[in-house]
Amino acid sequence: MKIFSLFLLLNATPATAMDLTAAVDAAVSRSPAAAEAKARRTQAEAAGREAYWSRWPRLNARVSAMRSDDPLFAFGELMQQRRVTAPDFNPDTLNRPGYRTATHGSLELGMPLFTGFELTRASKLASLDEDEAEVMGGAATQSVRLRTTDAYLRDIKTRMFIDELDTRIASARNAVESAERLKKQGLVLGSDHQAALALLSGLKAWRSRAAAEREATRAELGVLLGGPAPETTGTLRDWQPPLEDDAALVAAALSSRPDLRAAGLRTRAAGVRREGARQSLLPSVDAFAAVNNAANGLNSGAASRLVGVRASMLFGDPAYASRRARAKADEAASAAAGTGAEDAARGEVLARAAGLRGLNAVLPDLREALARARDSLEQVRPLYREGRQSVLDVLRAEEAVARLEEACLETIYRQRADWASLLAAQGRFDAAAVDALSRSLEKSR
C-alpha cells in the first residue's frame, strides 16, 4: 500500500520546466551507456597497470607435507634434512626404511628477463583498448544527446500542433453550431451539415492521436532522464541551420567520427596480435632466487639456497603457421571493416546533407501555402455568414490550415533533428551543438 501511495505521489508531482541544454545534460549524467564506457576505460587502464607491474619481481611461497615408505624418497629426505648417519647405509635400512614424514617449504623471488615481447604487446593492447573505450564513450554520450534532443524537439512540435488543432476545433465547432441554427431555418443543406460534422470529428480524432503521440514522446524523454519528463520550453519557428559543402562535411566525418577512429584502433590492435603470433616461438627467460627448507614433520629442518636463470623455448610448433595466418587474416578483416565504415560514413553524411538542403528549400513554399490557406479561411467565413458559401467549405478550409500547419511544424522539426543527426554522423554533435539548438528555440519565442 505504501509503495502504491508513493507511486501515485510521484505521478501527481507536477513536471518542472527544463530547457534543451539542461535536459540533455541530465540524460548524459545518468546514462547507463556512458557509465558502461567509463567502466570499460577503467578496465583498460587496469590492464595497462597489470602489464607494467608484471615486469617487477614477484615473491612466491610454497609448502608441502608428504609421507611415504619409498626407499628413494626416504633416503633423499635424510640427505635434504642433513640427517644421514652410518646406520642409514645398512642394506636392510636402505631397502625397508619404513614410513617417513617430510615437510617442505620454499620462498622464491622471480623476475622476468625476457618474455618474447609478450608484456610489451600486452601494454600496447591495453593502451589501444583504453583509447577505444574513450572513443566509444564519446560515441555513447553523443547517442544519448541525439536521442534526448530528438525527443525534446518532437515534444515541442506535437505540443504546438495540439495547440493549433485546439484552435481549429474551436473555430470549426462554432461554424457547425451556427450551421445547426441555420439548418433549422432551412438555410443549410442537411448533407453539408453532416459532412461538416464528419470533418469536425476528424479534427477531434486527429487531436487525440497527436495527444497520444505526445504522451509516448514524453514517456521516452522520461526514460532518458530517469524520472518524470520535464515540460519543454521554447517554440519551433523558421531557422536556417549552418551547413558546409559536401567535401568539408565528409572530411570532418572521416577525422572525427568515433566508429571510424575505433575501427582504426582495432586495426592497430590486430597488427599487434599479428606481430605476437610471429614472435610466439621466441624464448622466455626469467631469473630466480629461492630459499628451501626440508624438515621431518613440524620440526625445524635444514635450509638450502638456490639462484639461477631459466629459459624456455619451443623447437617446432605445428600450429605456428596456422596461428600466423589467423592473425594476418584478422588484421586484414579489421582493415576491410574500417574501409567499409568509411564508405558508410560518406554515404550517411551526404544523404543527410542532401535531405537537410531539401527541407530548407521546401519550407518557403509551405509557408506561402499556409499563409494562403489562412487567408482563404478568413475570406470564406464572412461569405458563409452571408449565405454565399457552405459550412462545408469553412470546415474544409479549417482542415487545410491544420494540415499545412502540421507540414510546416514537421519540416521545421526535421530541420533541427536532421541537422543534429548530420553532426552526429560527423562525430561532432557535442554540448556546443546542443547549446546552438537550445538558443534557436529561445530566439523563436
C-alpha positions, 0 to 999 in steps of 0.5 A: 500500500505504501509503495502504491501511495508513493507511486501515485505521489510521484505521478501527481508531482507536477513536471518542472520546466527544463530547457534543451541544454539542461535536459540533455545534460541530465540524460548524459549524467545518468546514462547507463551507456556512458557509465558502461564506457567509463567502466570499460576505460577503467578496465583498460587502464587496469590492464595497462597497470597489470602489464607494467607491474608484471615486469617487477619481481614477484615473491612466491611461497610454497609448502608441502607435507608428504609421507611415504615408505619409498626407499628413494624418497626416504633416503633423499629426505635424510640427505635434504634434512642433513640427517644421514648417519652410518646406520642409514647405509645398512642394506636392510635400512636402505631397502625397508626404511619404513614410513617417513614424514617430510615437510617442505617449504620454499620462498622464491623471488622471480623476475622476468628477463625476457618474455618474447615481447609478450608484456610489451604487446600486452601494454600496447593492447591495453593502451589501444583498448583504453583509447577505444573505450574513450572513443566509444564513450564519446560515441555513447554520450553523443547517442544519448544527446541525439536521442534526448534532443530528438525527443525534446524537439518532437515534444515541442512540435506535437505540443504546438500542433495540439495547440493549433488543432485546439484552435481549429476545433474551436473555430470549426465547432462554432461554424457547425453550431451556427450551421445547426441554427441555420439548418433549422431555418432551412438555410443549410443543406442537411448533407453539408451539415453532416459532412461538416460534422464528419470533418469536425470529428476528424479534427477531434480524432486527429487531436487525440492521436497527436495527444497520444503521440505526445504522451509516448514522446514524453514517456521516452524523454522520461526514460532518458532522464530517469524520472518524470519528463520535464515540460519543454520550453521554447517554440519551433519557428523558421531557422536556417541551420549552418551547413558546409559543402559536401567535401568539408562535411565528409572530411570532418566525418572521416577525422572525427567520427568515433566508429571510424577512429575505433575501427582504426584502433582495432586495426592497430590492435590486430597488427599487434596480435599479428606481430605476437603470433610471429614472435610466439616461438621466441624464448622466455627467460626469467631469473630466480632466487629461492630459499628451501627448507626440508624438515621431518614433520613440524620440526625445524629442518635444514635450509638450502639456497638456490639462484639461477636463470631459466629459459624456455623455448619451443623447437617446432610448433605445428600450429605456428603457421596456422596461428600466423595466418589467423592473425594476418587474416584478422588484421586484414578483416579489421582493415576491410571493416574500417574501409567499409565504415568509411564508405558508410560514413560518406554515404550517411553524411551526404544523404543527410546533407542532401535531405537537410538542403531539401527541407530548407528549400521546401519550407518557403513554399509551405509557408506561402501555402499556409499563409494562403490557406489562412487567408482563404479561411478568413475570406470564406467565413464572412461569405458563409455568414452571408449565405454565399458559401457552405459550412462545408467549405469553412470546415474544409478550409479549417482542415487545410490550415491544420494540415499545412500547419502540421507540414510546416511544424514537421519540416521545421522539426526535421530541420533541427533533428536532421541537422543534429543527426548530420553532426552526429554522423560527423562525430561532432554533435557535442554540448556546443551543438546542443547549446546552438539548438537550445538558443534557436528555440529561445530566439523563436519565442 
